[in-house]
Amino acid sequence: MPSEAERKAGFRGGLVIVSGPSGSGKGSICKRLRAHDCVSMSVSATTRAPRAGEEHGKDYYFMTVEDFRAGIAAGDFVEYNEVFT
């Protein structure tokens, strides 16, 4: 059930996709969204190293290339893409 603030804001539910190139501010937007109890986030996997303040399982699942490729072979991902190889 939406909170009073959500009702006043006209919250009706839905899906929001935050997309953009590296360093464009997606993380900052998602951090603000996470502050709302009514928001759930999917967590992507990456083989890059964590940036300052990022947490495994919250911001990304940080994986080795070997573990990532094993996940691909096991069918663990709905989708994946190898970038910057």
Secondary structure as UniProt FT lines:
FT   HELIX           4..9
FT   TURN            22..23
FT   HELIX           26..34
FT   TURN            37..38
FT   STRAND          44..46
FT   TURN            52..53
FT   TURN            57..59
FT   STRAND          60..62
FT   HELIX           65..74
//
